[in-house]
Amino acid sequence: MNIQETLEKFASFPVASFDTIAPGTSLILAPHPDDESLGCGGFIATAVAQGRPPIVVIVSDGSASHPGSRVWPPARLTRQRQEESIHAASLLGLSSDRLIFMGLQDTKVPTEGTGFNSTVDDLCSLLSHHGCENLLVPWRYDPHCDHEAVWFMGLALKALNPELRVLAYPVWGLTLPPEMDIPEDVPTGWRLNVQPCLRQKRQAIEAHRSQRGLVVKDDPDGFVLPDHLLEKMLQPYEIFIAS
């Protein structure tokens, strides 16, 4: 399938209730601070409203977004991005005690080896401690190494917990060239109506100020969330792909 065909398939996913998509408690893995708001902001707000707040794990420290800045070295930028994530979560109704920062190095999230195995063990403990029945991970075709690494973590967690429901959410994959071919079977999944909390989601995304070019001023080549991504993320439905 090419990306255009895949996106059309996503758009035809049935609209389902929150209970159908994710019964029980969920653990959400976000590769970077902001992915939780972009890909799952509506899901988080809906879960909170239904009395089932998820556990949100920010896997990387987000410190590589502005490598050319002297005023904002990695340690300072890491703190800034954590503060933004806490604020964004609060706008979605999620308390800070449900937000966990793993602090892995941005762009260096492991896909194998000791670091990978240790991270999977820690996540497995979180799943067990919080009684999570669902795991949300990035879509395998999101074109970023950290997104791919976190998807691999989802596979490993599923192997250790066969009853776990794993759902994938697309972020950057929605911006791939339409003609690009991907080795994907026909995807299945659901759409969640997030129209009632779309304002909250927008506010949460806007809370990630360092990613919107509003904080770091001395790195003209630093990352800024592009408008074409925001347009795709602020739709009335969020997409969850069955894995």
C-alpha positions, 0 to 999 in steps of 0.5 A: 500500500502507499501512504495515500491508500493507508490514510484513506483506510484510516479515515474509513475506520469505524468510529467507536466508543472509548470503552470499545477502543480501550477498556480498562486502564491505558499506558501511553508511550510518547517518544518525546515531550509533545507526542502525547498531546499531538497523537493522544491528547483527545484520548487522554482527556476522554479517559480522564473524563471517564474516570480512567486516567492513563499513565503517560510515559515520556520516553526521551528527554527531548533535548535534541530539538535545538542543538545549535542553542547556547542559551538552552543547553540540553540540561536546561532544555530538558527541564523546560520540556518537562515543565511544558509536558506537565502543563499540557497534561494538566490542561487535559485533566491529567495529574502530574503523578500519572506522568513519568519521564524516563529521560532517555537521550533524544534521538538515541532511544535504543532499539536493542541491547542492555538499555532497551531490555532495561527500559522494557523491564521498567515499562513491564513493571509499570504495566503491572503496578497500574493494572494496565490493559492497553498500551499505546505506542507510535505507529511503526511508520512514523519517520523518526528513529525514536518513534520506531524504537518505542514501537519496538518496545511495544512489540517486546511488551506484547510478547511479555504480556500476551493479553495486552491490547496494543494500539498504535497512534500516528504522528509524523506518519501522517505527513509522509509523501502520498506516493510512498509505498510501505510494506503494510497489510490493510490496517484495522482499527478505530477512530475516537471522536475527540470533538468534545475535547478538541479545544483542550487538545489544542491548548495542550499542544500550544503548551509545548512552547519550546516546540512552537518557536516561542522559547529558544531564540538563538537557534534559527535551525532548531525544530518548530512544529510545522503547520501542516502537522498541526492541521492533521493533528487537530482533527475531530477524530484520533486514529488508533491502529490495532497491532 
